[in-house]
Amino acid sequence: MGKNILVLHGGGPTAVINSSLYGVLKECRKHTQIRNIYAAKNGTGGLLREELIDLSNLELDDIEKLKQTPGTAIGTSRDQLSSSDYNKMVQILIKHNIHYVLFNGGNGTMDACGKLYEMCKKLNVEISVIGIPKTMDNDLSITDHSPGFASAAQYIAQSVREVCFDVHSLPIHVVVIETSGRNAGWITASSALADINGPYKPDLIYLPEVPFSEEKFLNDVKNVLNDKKGVVVVVSEGLKNFEGNPIVEPIFSVGRATYFGDVSSHLANLIIKKIGYKARGEKPGLLGRASIALQSSLDTEEAILVGMEAVKAVVRGESGKMVAIQRKKCEEYEIETILVPLYEVMLLEKTVPERFINKEHNGVTKEFIEWCKPFVSNLPEMISFK
């Protein structure tokens, strides 16, 4: 009798989370010891309700469509879990002959993955648990980067480039673009790739890793306006003041989920009131993680890879670990996957290091540009005769 495998999605979707599911499904079919492939409908809550989707006999054409489908085909959640929930999960897994479990998600999901692993050990149950990294915010520790980030970086770099061309065409205002990222400014920073060697890139970039000063911000904008009339600023949704409080009061918070106020509009209004210059805010929001049109092919390939490697790991008996991406030390961009203990990842946020932030705290360094280059490619060539 074969053993069953279960895959769960947790947290916010990315442009490539379904590509990791694709990798899982493709790899599972290579292992005869895997009998049925199940997915928890809408994350851990679906598992607790025993709402399992049987993916064992999907048509190949349907599996292929996963690579170009945004969101998650099996649903996700941000459930608040208790110790008794993990105990109940183990009993459900035993009931359904599930010996392999894959958690695909970010910090909170890896925390849940680690706690399920610990419960299995505590109850002396032989169930292998492995984490698959996913987060557009790129804030998972240990791994060089996470699947989901490259597509988010591609989206924001190209979108900012397009806005810069628009603003240069009609230079009458300051445009403040707000990006995702609570505590880590990786997406915000990637906007610098909009035009590495040309003028069509942000004039100013503000990351949540640096305490935000309203006075300095306004002075920075004034200084840029001394040289040009159209200005583009990119900011993180998670900007905080020197006391560590959000510069715009959050609208709603529950657990780790925070719904921030509109930072871009707040700063645009600040420019209008304090400087007396026309300004507007833009907020791509979910568009940055749902865009298949700007999905990164590199991101897709790596998302598939970590999904496949997770299946290989559980089948050979690995447990309590996450598949991580490690960049090889060579001139050309190359990676390899490694397994890292979940306790080194659980709820440990990786923020943008100081060496990637410029001394003025309003941009990024050349070192960051070099690090991020592989993720942003094939931006359309554009032209201006001005």
TIKEBA-352512 format. One record per residue (C-alpha): x, y, z. Coordinates in steps of 0.1 Angstrom, whole numbers, padded with zeros to 4 digits, always signed. Layout:
! residues N
XYZ...
! end
This chain:
! residues 386
+0000+0000+0000+0014+0034-0010+0018+0065+0011-0002+0097+0005+0012+0132+0002-0005+0165+0011+0004+0200+0000-0008+0232+0017-0006+0268+0006-0003+0296+0033-0003+0334+0033-0006+0357+0003-0003+0342-0032+0024+0351-0056+0027+0350-0094+0044+0316-0091+0030+0297-0062+0011+0276-0086+0043+0268-0104+0056+0252-0072+0024+0232-0071+0032+0222-0107+0067+0211-0096+0051+0190-0068+0026+0173-0090+0052+0165-0117+0077+0151-0093+0051+0131-0073+0043+0111-0105+0079+0099-0106+0077+0081-0073+0058+0049-0071+0057+0049-0033+0033+0079-0035-0002+0067-0039-0025+0097-0037-0017+0134-0040-0039+0156-0018-0042+0194-0013-0058+0211+0016-0086+0234+0004-0078+0269+0016-0048+0261+0037-0046+0248+0073-0082+0255+0079-0092+0232+0051-0070+0205+0066-0086+0209+0100-0120+0206+0083-0108+0176+0064-0115+0194+0031-0090+0176+0009-0088+0180-0029-0076+0149-0047-0050+0159-0074-0039+0124-0082-0055+0121-0116-0054+0155-0131-0050+0159-0169-0016+0169-0180-0031+0199-0198-0046+0212-0166-0013+0208-0147+0004+0228-0174-0020+0257-0169-0008+0261-0133+0023+0279-0146+0002+0307-0160-0024+0310-0133-0022+0337-0106-0034+0333-0071-0035+0297-0058-0054+0269-0075-0060+0251-0041-0066+0282-0019-0047+0297+0010-0053+0312+0044-0038+0330+0073-0054+0309+0101-0045+0315+0137-0036+0281+0151-0034+0266+0186-0014+0237+0199-0046+0216+0199-0050+0224+0162-0016+0208+0154-0026+0177+0174-0058+0175+0154-0039+0178+0122-0017+0148+0130-0048+0127+0137-0063+0137+0104-0031+0129+0085-0030+0095+0101-0066+0089+0092-0060+0096+0056-0027+0077+0054-0007+0109+0047+0030+0103+0054+0044+0133+0035+0033+0169+0041+0045+0200+0021+0039+0235+0034+0043+0262+0007+0045+0297+0021+0064+0325+0039+0073+0332+0075+0040+0324+0091+0036+0292+0070+0071+0280+0079+0062+0286+0115+0031+0264+0111+0053+0238+0092+0078+0237+0120+0051+0234+0147+0035+0205+0129+0069+0188+0126+0074+0192+0164+0040+0178+0171+0047+0147+0149+0079+0142+0169+0061+0147+0202+0035+0121+0193+0062+0098+0178+0044+0097+0144+0064+0090+0112+0052+0119+0090+0078+0138+0070+0072+0176+0069+0091+0199+0045+0087+0236+0037+0086+0251+0002+0096+0288+0002+0072+0315-0012+0070+0352-0006+0069+0381-0029+0083+0402+0000+0116+0381-0001+0118+0382+0037+0124+0345+0044+0157+0340+0062+0186+0318+0050+0175+0314+0014+0192+0339-0010+0157+0348-0023+0123+0333-0024+0101+0323-0054+0076+0351-0059+0101+0379-0054+0115+0379-0089+0081+0384-0105+0073+0412-0080+0106+0428-0087+0100+0425-0125+0065+0440-0121+0076+0470-0100+0107+0477-0121+0088+0478-0154+0058+0497-0139+0081+0523-0124+0099+0526-0157+0067+0532-0176+0056+0558-0150+0090+0576-0153+0085+0579-0191+0050+0593-0185+0062+0618-0159+0092+0629-0181+0067+0635-0209+0045+0658-0188+0067+0670-0159+0042+0688-0138+0040+0667-0106+0056+0644-0081+0044+0608-0083+0047+0587-0051+0044+0549-0058+0037+0527-0029+0049+0491-0029+0042+0460-0007+0065+0451+0021+0057+0455+0058+0091+0454+0074+0114+0444+0044+0120+0467+0015+0132+0443-0011+0103+0451-0036+0107+0488-0030+0144+0486-0036+0140+0466-0068+0123+0497-0084+0159+0510-0089+0163+0484-0117+0138+0504-0138+0166+0520-0158+0200+0512-0143+0221+0534-0166+0195+0559-0177+0172+0586-0164+0140+0566-0163+0143+0553-0127+0131+0566-0093+0145+0598-0081+0141+0588-0045+0135+0554-0027+0125+0549+0009+0127+0516+0027+0111+0504+0059+0145+0494+0073+0153+0531+0078+0133+0553+0102+0113+0578+0081+0118+0615+0087+0091+0638+0073+0115+0667+0073+0142+0649+0054+0117+0635+0029+0104+0670+0021+0140+0684+0018+0149+0655-0005+0119+0662-0027+0127+0700-0028+0163+0692-0038+0152+0671-0067+0127+0697-0078+0155+0723-0080+0169+0702-0109+0137+0689-0126+0100+0694-0126+0087+0658-0128+0097+0635-0099+0091+0598-0092+0094+0585-0056+0090+0549-0045+0081+0541-0009+0073+0510+0011+0038+0505+0027+0056+0498+0060+0074+0531+0065+0078+0538+0102+0090+0569+0122+0118+0570+0147+0095+0556+0174+0088+0525+0153+0052+0535+0145+0037+0534+0110+0037+0569+0094+0001+0563+0086-0020+0546+0112-0030+0510+0101-0066+0506+0092-0069+0471+0106-0047+0446+0123-0052+0409+0133-0024+0386+0143+0005+0392+0118-0018+0406+0092-0018+0444+0090-0038+0466+0066-0018+0497+0063-0032+0532+0056-0025+0547+0022+0011+0559+0025+0014+0571-0011-0016+0594-0008-0004+0606+0026+0030+0616+0012+0015+0631-0019-0008+0653+0002+0022+0662+0024+0041+0675-0007+0011+0695-0018+0005+0711+0016+0042+0717+0027+0059+0723-0007+0030+0736-0027+0037+0714-0057+0013+0691-0075+0016+0655-0064-0003+0622-0067-0001+0587-0052-0001+0554-0069-0005+0520-0053-0002+0488-0075-0012+0466-0045-0023+0432-0055-0015+0438-0091+0021+0433-0082+0016+0397-0071-0012+0388-0095+0004+0398-0128+0010+0369-0152+0018+0393-0180+0049+0404-0161+0057+0371-0145+0094+0363-0144+0104+0332-0164+0134+0328-0139+0109+0329-0110+0087+0302-0126+0117+0279-0132+0129+0283-0096+0094+0279-0081+0090+0246-0100+0125+0235-0088+0118+0240-0051+0085+0222-0055+0102+0192-0070+0131+0192-0045+0106+0192-0016+0090+0160-0029+0124+0144-0033+0133+0154+0003+0102+0139+0019+0104+0107-0001+0139+0101+0011+0128+0107+0047+0139+0143+0053+0117+0163+0077+0117+0195+0097+0135+0214+0070+0128+0239+0042+0141+0239+0007+0163+0270+0003+0180+0286-0027+0217+0292-0025+0235+0314-0051+0267+0299-0064+0299+0319-0063+0306+0324-0100+0304+0352-0125+0272+0340-0142+0240+0337-0121+0236+0301-0109+0218+0286-0080+0215+0253-0061+0190+0241-0035+0199+0232+0000+0178+0220+0030+0178+0242+0061+0163+0235+0095+0129+0251+0099+0138+0266+0133+0163+0288+0114+0135+0302+0093+0103+0303+0114+0091+0339+0118+0126+0352+0112+0123+0381+0088+0152+0389+0064+0154+0426+0058+0174+0446+0034+0210+0449+0048+0227+0482+0054+0252+0476+0026+0223+0477+0001+0210+0511+0012+0228+0543+0002+0243+0567+0028+0215+0593+0022+0189+0566+0031+0169+0576+0000+0181+0550-0025+0201+0518-0030+0237+0510-0036+0255+0495-0067+0259+0463-0047+0222+0459-0044+0218+0466-0082+0243+0438-0089+0225+0414-0065+0191+0421-0080+0200+0422-0117+0192+0385-0124+0156+0390-0113+0148+0419-0136+0153+0413-0173+0139+0419-0208+0124+0453-0199+0110+0468-0231+0133+0492-0250+0117+0527-0250+0127+0560-0267+0124+0597-0261+0135+0625-0285+0134+0652-0258
! end
